Amino acid sequence: MQDFRPGIDDKRPDWLGIGVVGLALAGLGVLMANILINMQAAGMTPGYGFLGQTAGFDLSESLIPYAAGDSYGRVIVAGLLNTIFLALASLLLATLAGVMMGLVSVTPSPAGRTVAVLYVELFRNLPKILVLLVLYVVAVRGLPASREALSLGPIHLSNRSIYVPTIVPDAGQLWLLAPLAAATLAAAWWVRRARRIKAATGRERPVMLVVIALLLCGPLGFALLADVPLEISAPSFERFDFEGGGRLSVQFLVVMLTLGLYHGAQIAEVVRGGILAVPSGQIEGALALGLSRWHVTRFVVLPQVLRIIIPPMINQYVNLIKNTSIAIAVGYSDLMSVSGTIINQTFRPLEMMLITMGLYLGLSLIASTLMNRLNDTLRSRGARRGS
């Protein structure tokens, strides 16, 4: 029987697809022409020359050195790095919360399942901006001022920031890149060796502890032997605020908690669905063989769950990256906040919107590409084991 579906043994042109693409391009062309005409009527010439001009405004925090006298291009980079840092911290928190609550939601304990259901239903059914504002009010009103900051050793928490000790940057610390690279190669070699030993004999070798020890002890031992400067700066209260060390603003912490808890609830449902997709007979068979519940979870459930949940997790990760834009509501200097300030100062909305859209698109594509690579790797390993 001949298959009449388009694209299957059909050499004729796909006129429907060509027509849709043509209409989309025509509509985009009309839109851009209209925008250019209106800009010329208003005496505005499109261009990106303003990126080299002096910004003239400060940021509440920045991962790179920045002052008001720097250019608009540099402040965009600073805002982008703040967004990336916020996204990475939120992704880590959301993944940990989601995986933990997903596992708890399928445990035999009624109390554990109740806690997981309450967490998921609470954060899944509230607007993100409402969660953000509630946490921000609680943090600002509930935490003490800097003078009465809560202290845990060298760490201090106030309604402004959390202050932590840091290592003073020094050019000599660049020498640590060599032992770090060597430790990374050694860790990769050990991981491959442990896999070969397990495949050949079935015996487990410690992997995570060895990798952590290599990555930490290697550079640290080199620093002590080579006398690499590692001066620690601890925060101390001086007059009105803490000086020295590093700080994470309350705005950053509140946005990180909001995104981590909100998307953690979505991830928990993804993990729960992945666990329930594993045939119960495999779990019962593993328990009948004498494996503990931890070993059943580690060796039977999680390898299959990972291959199931990676595709929907990509969607959650990309959404989280885009949702970092809500940080503008509490004054965190992210990419959206910086873009809004630049638009107000330069009256370049089209150029800045295109830059901002391109940067968010780039971050989302990078995240989805990495997750798709991980998904392909897991599926290829599963296929090899199945064969």
Contacts in CASP RR format, 6 or more apart in sequence:
PFRMAT RR
TARGET T0000
AUTHOR 0000-0000-0000
METHOD contacts of the structure
MODEL  1
MQDFRPGIDDKRPDWLGIGVVGLALAGLGVLMANILINMQAAGMTPGYGF
LGQTAGFDLSESLIPYAAGDSYGRVIVAGLLNTIFLALASLLLATLAGVM
MGLVSVTPSPAGRTVAVLYVELFRNLPKILVLLVLYVVAVRGLPASREAL
SLGPIHLSNRSIYVPTIVPDAGQLWLLAPLAAATLAAAWWVRRARRIKAA
TGRERPVMLVVIALLLCGPLGFALLADVPLEISAPSFERFDFEGGGRLSV
QFLVVMLTLGLYHGAQIAEVVRGGILAVPSGQIEGALALGLSRWHVTRFV
VLPQVLRIIIPPMINQYVNLIKNTSIAIAVGYSDLMSVSGTIINQTFRPL
EMMLITMGLYLGLSLIASTLMNRLNDTLRSRGARRGS
3 9 0 8 1.000
6 14 0 8 1.000
6 16 0 8 1.000
7 14 0 8 1.000
35 350 0 8 1.000
36 46 0 8 1.000
39 45 0 8 1.000
39 46 0 8 1.000
39 350 0 8 1.000
44 347 0 8 1.000
46 350 0 8 1.000
46 351 0 8 1.000
47 348 0 8 1.000
47 351 0 8 1.000
48 351 0 8 1.000
50 72 0 8 1.000
50 346 0 8 1.000
50 348 0 8 1.000
50 351 0 8 1.000
51 71 0 8 1.000
51 72 0 8 1.000
51 73 0 8 1.000
51 76 0 8 1.000
52 71 0 8 1.000
52 72 0 8 1.000
52 73 0 8 1.000
53 71 0 8 1.000
53 72 0 8 1.000
53 346 0 8 1.000
54 68 0 8 1.000
54 69 0 8 1.000
54 70 0 8 1.000
54 71 0 8 1.000
54 72 0 8 1.000
55 68 0 8 1.000
55 69 0 8 1.000
55 70 0 8 1.000
55 71 0 8 1.000
55 72 0 8 1.000
55 73 0 8 1.000
55 74 0 8 1.000
55 75 0 8 1.000
55 342 0 8 1.000
55 345 0 8 1.000
56 68 0 8 1.000
56 69 0 8 1.000
56 345 0 8 1.000
57 68 0 8 1.000
57 75 0 8 1.000
57 341 0 8 1.000
57 345 0 8 1.000
58 67 0 8 1.000
58 68 0 8 1.000
59 66 0 8 1.000
59 75 0 8 1.000
59 78 0 8 1.000
59 79 0 8 1.000
59 82 0 8 1.000
59 333 0 8 1.000
59 338 0 8 1.000
60 249 0 8 1.000
60 251 0 8 1.000
60 331 0 8 1.000
60 332 0 8 1.000
60 333 0 8 1.000
61 82 0 8 1.000
61 247 0 8 1.000
61 249 0 8 1.000
61 252 0 8 1.000
61 332 0 8 1.000
61 333 0 8 1.000
62 78 0 8 1.000
62 79 0 8 1.000
62 81 0 8 1.000
62 82 0 8 1.000
62 333 0 8 1.000
63 78 0 8 1.000
63 81 0 8 1.000
63 82 0 8 1.000
63 85 0 8 1.000
64 74 0 8 1.000
64 77 0 8 1.000
64 78 0 8 1.000
64 81 0 8 1.000
66 74 0 8 1.000
66 75 0 8 1.000
66 78 0 8 1.000
72 342 0 8 1.000
72 346 0 8 1.000
75 338 0 8 1.000
75 342 0 8 1.000
76 335 0 8 1.000
76 338 0 8 1.000
76 339 0 8 1.000
76 342 0 8 1.000
76 355 0 8 1.000
76 359 0 8 1.000
78 333 0 8 1.000
78 338 0 8 1.000
79 333 0 8 1.000
79 334 0 8 1.000
79 335 0 8 1.000
79 337 0 8 1.000
79 338 0 8 1.000
80 335 0 8 1.000
80 359 0 8 1.000
82 332 0 8 1.000
82 333 0 8 1.000
82 334 0 8 1.000
82 335 0 8 1.000
83 324 0 8 1.000
83 327 0 8 1.000
83 334 0 8 1.000
83 335 0 8 1.000
83 336 0 8 1.000
83 363 0 8 1.000
84 363 0 8 1.000
86 252 0 8 1.000
86 255 0 8 1.000
86 256 0 8 1.000
86 259 0 8 1.000
86 324 0 8 1.000
86 327 0 8 1.000
86 332 0 8 1.000
86 334 0 8 1.000
87 320 0 8 1.000
87 321 0 8 1.000
87 324 0 8 1.000
87 363 0 8 1.000
89 252 0 8 1.000
89 256 0 8 1.000
90 255 0 8 1.000
90 256 0 8 1.000
90 259 0 8 1.000
90 260 0 8 1.000
90 263 0 8 1.000
90 320 0 8 1.000
90 324 0 8 1.000
91 260 0 8 1.000
91 317 0 8 1.000
91 320 0 8 1.000
91 321 0 8 1.000
93 256 0 8 1.000
93 257 0 8 1.000
93 259 0 8 1.000
93 260 0 8 1.000
93 261 0 8 1.000
93 264 0 8 1.000
94 259 0 8 1.000
94 260 0 8 1.000
94 261 0 8 1.000
94 262 0 8 1.000
94 263 0 8 1.000
94 264 0 8 1.000
94 267 0 8 1.000
94 316 0 8 1.000
94 320 0 8 1.000
95 264 0 8 1.000
95 267 0 8 1.000
97 260 0 8 1.000
97 261 0 8 1.000
97 264 0 8 1.000
97 265 0 8 1.000
97 267 0 8 1.000
97 268 0 8 1.000
98 264 0 8 1.000
98 265 0 8 1.000
98 267 0 8 1.000
98 268 0 8 1.000
98 271 0 8 1.000
99 267 0 8 1.000
99 268 0 8 1.000
99 271 0 8 1.000
101 115 0 8 1.000
101 116 0 8 1.000
101 119 0 8 1.000
101 120 0 8 1.000
101 264 0 8 1.000
101 265 0 8 1.000
101 268 0 8 1.000
101 271 0 8 1.000
102 116 0 8 1.000
102 267 0 8 1.000
102 268 0 8 1.000
102 269 0 8 1.000
102 271 0 8 1.000
102 272 0 8 1.000
102 275 0 8 1.000
103 271 0 8 1.000
103 275 0 8 1.000
103 297 0 8 1.000
104 112 0 8 1.000
104 113 0 8 1.000
104 115 0 8 1.000
104 116 0 8 1.000
105 112 0 8 1.000
105 113 0 8 1.000
105 116 0 8 1.000
105 117 0 8 1.000
105 120 0 8 1.000
105 268 0 8 1.000
105 271 0 8 1.000
105 272 0 8 1.000
106 113 0 8 1.000
106 272 0 8 1.000
106 275 0 8 1.000
106 276 0 8 1.000
107 113 0 8 1.000
116 268 0 8 1.000
116 272 0 8 1.000
119 265 0 8 1.000
119 268 0 8 1.000
120 265 0 8 1.000
120 268 0 8 1.000
120 269 0 8 1.000
122 265 0 8 1.000
123 131 0 8 1.000
123 261 0 8 1.000
123 262 0 8 1.000
123 264 0 8 1.000
123 265 0 8 1.000
124 262 0 8 1.000
124 265 0 8 1.000
124 266 0 8 1.000
124 269 0 8 1.000
126 262 0 8 1.000
128 258 0 8 1.000
128 259 0 8 1.000
128 262 0 8 1.000
128 323 0 8 1.000
128 326 0 8 1.000
129 326 0 8 1.000
129 329 0 8 1.000
131 258 0 8 1.000
131 261 0 8 1.000
131 262 0 8 1.000
132 254 0 8 1.000
132 255 0 8 1.000
132 258 0 8 1.000
132 326 0 8 1.000
132 329 0 8 1.000
132 330 0 8 1.000
133 329 0 8 1.000
133 330 0 8 1.000
135 254 0 8 1.000
135 257 0 8 1.000
135 258 0 8 1.000
136 250 0 8 1.000
136 251 0 8 1.000
136 254 0 8 1.000
136 330 0 8 1.000
139 159 0 8 1.000
139 250 0 8 1.000
139 253 0 8 1.000
139 254 0 8 1.000
140 159 0 8 1.000
140 250 0 8 1.000
141 159 0 8 1.000
142 159 0 8 1.000
143 150 0 8 1.000
143 157 0 8 1.000
143 158 0 8 1.000
143 159 0 8 1.000
143 250 0 8 1.000
144 150 0 8 1.000
144 158 0 8 1.000
144 159 0 8 1.000
145 158 0 8 1.000
145 159 0 8 1.000
145 160 0 8 1.000
146 158 0 8 1.000
146 159 0 8 1.000
146 160 0 8 1.000
146 237 0 8 1.000
146 240 0 8 1.000
146 241 0 8 1.000
146 242 0 8 1.000
147 237 0 8 1.000
148 158 0 8 1.000
149 156 0 8 1.000
149 157 0 8 1.000
149 158 0 8 1.000
149 163 0 8 1.000
149 237 0 8 1.000
149 242 0 8 1.000
150 156 0 8 1.000
150 157 0 8 1.000
150 158 0 8 1.000
151 157 0 8 1.000
154 164 0 8 1.000
154 165 0 8 1.000
154 234 0 8 1.000
154 235 0 8 1.000
155 162 0 8 1.000
155 163 0 8 1.000
155 164 0 8 1.000
155 165 0 8 1.000
156 162 0 8 1.000
156 163 0 8 1.000
156 235 0 8 1.000
156 237 0 8 1.000
156 242 0 8 1.000
157 163 0 8 1.000
158 242 0 8 1.000
159 250 0 8 1.000
160 241 0 8 1.000
160 249 0 8 1.000
160 250 0 8 1.000
161 242 0 8 1.000
161 247 0 8 1.000
161 248 0 8 1.000
161 249 0 8 1.000
161 250 0 8 1.000
162 247 0 8 1.000
162 248 0 8 1.000
162 250 0 8 1.000
162 253 0 8 1.000
163 235 0 8 1.000
163 242 0 8 1.000
163 244 0 8 1.000
163 245 0 8 1.000
163 246 0 8 1.000
163 247 0 8 1.000
164 235 0 8 1.000
164 245 0 8 1.000
164 246 0 8 1.000
164 247 0 8 1.000
164 248 0 8 1.000
165 232 0 8 1.000
165 233 0 8 1.000
165 234 0 8 1.000
165 235 0 8 1.000
165 245 0 8 1.000
165 246 0 8 1.000
166 232 0 8 1.000
166 233 0 8 1.000
166 244 0 8 1.000
166 245 0 8 1.000
166 246 0 8 1.000
167 173 0 8 1.000
167 230 0 8 1.000
167 231 0 8 1.000
167 232 0 8 1.000
167 233 0 8 1.000
168 229 0 8 1.000
168 231 0 8 1.000
168 232 0 8 1.000
168 233 0 8 1.000
170 229 0 8 1.000
170 231 0 8 1.000
172 228 0 8 1.000
172 229 0 8 1.000
173 228 0 8 1.000
173 229 0 8 1.000
173 230 0 8 1.000
175 222 0 8 1.000
175 226 0 8 1.000
175 228 0 8 1.000
176 219 0 8 1.000
176 222 0 8 1.000
176 223 0 8 1.000
176 228 0 8 1.000
178 222 0 8 1.000
179 218 0 8 1.000
179 219 0 8 1.000
179 221 0 8 1.000
179 222 0 8 1.000
180 215 0 8 1.000
180 218 0 8 1.000
180 219 0 8 1.000
182 218 0 8 1.000
183 214 0 8 1.000
183 215 0 8 1.000
183 218 0 8 1.000
183 219 0 8 1.000
184 215 0 8 1.000
186 214 0 8 1.000
187 210 0 8 1.000
187 211 0 8 1.000
187 214 0 8 1.000
187 215 0 8 1.000
190 207 0 8 1.000
190 210 0 8 1.000
190 211 0 8 1.000
190 214 0 8 1.000
191 207 0 8 1.000
191 211 0 8 1.000
193 205 0 8 1.000
194 204 0 8 1.000
194 205 0 8 1.000
194 206 0 8 1.000
194 207 0 8 1.000
197 203 0 8 1.000
197 205 0 8 1.000
198 204 0 8 1.000
198 205 0 8 1.000
222 228 0 8 1.000
223 230 0 8 1.000
233 244 0 8 1.000
233 245 0 8 1.000
233 246 0 8 1.000
234 244 0 8 1.000
234 245 0 8 1.000
235 242 0 8 1.000
235 243 0 8 1.000
235 244 0 8 1.000
235 245 0 8 1.000
235 246 0 8 1.000
235 247 0 8 1.000
236 242 0 8 1.000
236 243 0 8 1.000
236 244 0 8 1.000
237 243 0 8 1.000
249 332 0 8 1.000
251 327 0 8 1.000
251 330 0 8 1.000
251 331 0 8 1.000
251 332 0 8 1.000
252 327 0 8 1.000
252 332 0 8 1.000
254 330 0 8 1.000
255 324 0 8 1.000
255 326 0 8 1.000
255 327 0 8 1.000
255 330 0 8 1.000
255 332 0 8 1.000
258 326 0 8 1.000
259 320 0 8 1.000
259 323 0 8 1.000
259 324 0 8 1.000
259 326 0 8 1.000
260 320 0 8 1.000
262 323 0 8 1.000
263 316 0 8 1.000
263 319 0 8 1.000
263 320 0 8 1.000
263 323 0 8 1.000
264 316 0 8 1.000
266 316 0 8 1.000
267 313 0 8 1.000
267 316 0 8 1.000
270 309 0 8 1.000
270 312 0 8 1.000
270 313 0 8 1.000
270 316 0 8 1.000
271 305 0 8 1.000
271 309 0 8 1.000
273 308 0 8 1.000
273 309 0 8 1.000
274 305 0 8 1.000
274 308 0 8 1.000
274 309 0 8 1.000
275 301 0 8 1.000
275 305 0 8 1.000
277 304 0 8 1.000
277 305 0 8 1.000
277 308 0 8 1.000
278 300 0 8 1.000
278 301 0 8 1.000
278 304 0 8 1.000
278 305 0 8 1.000
278 308 0 8 1.000
282 300 0 8 1.000
283 296 0 8 1.000
283 300 0 8 1.000
283 301 0 8 1.000
286 295 0 8 1.000
286 296 0 8 1.000
286 299 0 8 1.000
286 300 0 8 1.000
287 293 0 8 1.000
287 296 0 8 1.000
291 299 0 8 1.000
291 300 0 8 1.000
306 378 0 8 1.000
307 375 0 8 1.000
307 378 0 8 1.000
307 379 0 8 1.000
307 382 0 8 1.000
310 371 0 8 1.000
310 374 0 8 1.000
310 375 0 8 1.000
310 378 0 8 1.000
311 375 0 8 1.000
313 371 0 8 1.000
314 367 0 8 1.000
314 368 0 8 1.000
314 371 0 8 1.000
314 372 0 8 1.000
314 375 0 8 1.000
317 367 0 8 1.000
317 368 0 8 1.000
317 371 0 8 1.000
318 364 0 8 1.000
318 367 0 8 1.000
318 368 0 8 1.000
321 360 0 8 1.000
321 363 0 8 1.000
321 364 0 8 1.000
321 367 0 8 1.000
322 360 0 8 1.000
322 364 0 8 1.000
324 334 0 8 1.000
324 335 0 8 1.000
324 336 0 8 1.000
325 334 0 8 1.000
325 335 0 8 1.000
325 336 0 8 1.000
325 360 0 8 1.000
327 334 0 8 1.000
327 336 0 8 1.000
327 337 0 8 1.000
328 334 0 8 1.000
328 336 0 8 1.000
328 337 0 8 1.000
331 337 0 8 1.000
335 356 0 8 1.000
335 359 0 8 1.000
335 360 0 8 1.000
336 356 0 8 1.000
339 352 0 8 1.000
339 353 0 8 1.000
339 355 0 8 1.000
339 356 0 8 1.000
340 352 0 8 1.000
342 348 0 8 1.000
342 352 0 8 1.000
343 349 0 8 1.000
343 352 0 8 1.000
343 353 0 8 1.000
346 352 0 8 1.000
END
